Amino acid sequence: MYNKIIEALDAHGCTYETQHHEPTLTSEIASKVRGVSMHSGAKAIVTKGDKTGTNYLFVMPADMKLWGSRAKQACGESVGFATNPEEVTGCVPGSVPPFGSLLGLKTFVDPHLAENEIIHFNAGSLTDSVSMRYEDWLAIEKPTVIEIAKSVGETKNGPESV
């Protein structure tokens, strides 16, 4: 997956940086190892539609969580965490990149990620990260931009997370 990402970025003439580091199992650890804010991390969550069984990729700042009711509105069905994300993506949990297009998945992104000029993400590996301009990622991935995330701890009107 790492090579696919680098090839896609090179094919589009993107400027990016890579970083090889110790394994990062959580967004919090990844942000510390990279020396960046959690909000600039692009967290990618693989879900599965309850009705159709379709897998979707939801991308948001790493300091936010998926808002279940908004995810349902986005894809037209209730979703739950994919039970076999490694089978779907070929990536171990925590290493899924924000490139559903490279994985055959429809991608949705929360507009809060646009608050970052540069985004950071694990690139199909727990030990390899990519940092790139959000606008470049948006142009390559062409996700549906829709509010699908909420702040951790947010409880207004009790929205549930997946």
N, C-alpha and C positions, 0 to 999 in steps of 0.2 A: 504494500500500500504506500509506503514511504516514497518509493521510486515513482509510482503513478502520480503522486501529488507533485513531486519535484518536476516531472515531465510536463504536467499540466501548467504549472506556474511558468516554466521556461517557455513553453509553447505560446503563452500569452504575454511574454516579455515582462513579467512581474519582477519587481524588486522584493526580495525576501531575505530573511536570515534563518539559518538552522542552528540548533543547539543540541549537542549530545550530552546527556546528563544521567544521573542516577535514576532508577525507576521511580516514577511518580504515580502513586495509586489513587490520589485524590486531587481535586482541583486546588485545594488549599496548599498541599505540598508542591504541586506543579507551579503555582504562582510564586512560592517562596524560592524554589530552585531557579526559576527564570528571573527572579528579582523584579517582578511586575505586580500590579494590582490584580486581585481576583476578578474585578469587573471587566478587565481587558482579556480575560480568558474566554475562548469560544467553546463552551460546553456543548457536546453533541450527545443527544439521547435518542436511542432507537426504541420505537414503540411499535405496537401491533394493533391494528383495528379490530374491535370486538366482533363486528359484523362480517367484514370482508376478509380478515386475516392479512390485509395489506400492511406492510412495514413502512414506517415513516421516520424521517430524521428531523428532530427539533433542535435548533441551535439557539443558545442564549448566553448572556454573560455568566461566568462561572459562579458568581455570588448570588444567582437567582435560581429559582426552581420552576419546573414545569407546572403550569396552571391547567389542571385537567379539563375544566369546562371550556376554557379558551382553545385548548388543543382539539376538543370535540368539535367546536365551531369551525376551526380551521380545516379539518379534514372530513367533516360530515359524519363522523361516527365516534363513539367512545373509544378511547385507546388505553392500553395498559403497557407497562414496560415489556419489551420483547423478552420472551422466555429463553431465547437462544441467540442473543445478539452476536456472539462470536461466529455462529453458523451463518447468520445473515450477512455479516460484514467482513469476516475473516480477521477481525481485530479483537484482542482481549478487552474486557471491560476497562474503561478508563483511557483507552487509546484510540477510540473511534474519532476520526477527523470530521470537520464540518463540511464534508464534500459528499453529500448524498448522491450527486450526479456520478461520481466515480464508483458508487456502491449499488447503483440501480434503485435508489430511494428518492422519493419526493422530499424536498427540503423546505422547511419553514424556519424563519428566523425572527426572533423578537427584535423590535426596533431599538430597544435599549443597547443592543450591541453596537449600533451606529454611533454611540457616544464616545467610542474609542477610535482614534485615527489608526492605531495599530492593534491588531488582535493577535493572540498567541494560542496555539493548540498543539496537542499531541498528534503526531502525524502517522497514525497507524502503529505506533510503538509507545511503550511506556518510557522509553529512554531517548526519544527523538522529538523535538519540538520545532515548529515553524512559527515565525513572526512575520506578519505581512500587513499591508494596508487593508483596512476594512473595505474600502471602495473597490480595490482590486479583487478581493474575495467575492464581493457582491456581483461584480461584472462577470467573473468566471462561473460562479455557482448559479446565479439567477434564481435565488430562492423566492418563495412567497414571503413577503414581509408582513407580519401580523402579530399583534400582541398575544403571546402564548406563555409568558413567564411572569412571575411575581417575586418580590423580595422575600428572602427567607424570613419566616416569622410573620409575614403579612397575613392577616385574618379578616380583613374587611368583608363583610357579608359571607364569611366562611368559605371562600373558594377552596376547593380541594386540589391537591396536587396528585399527579398520577402515581 
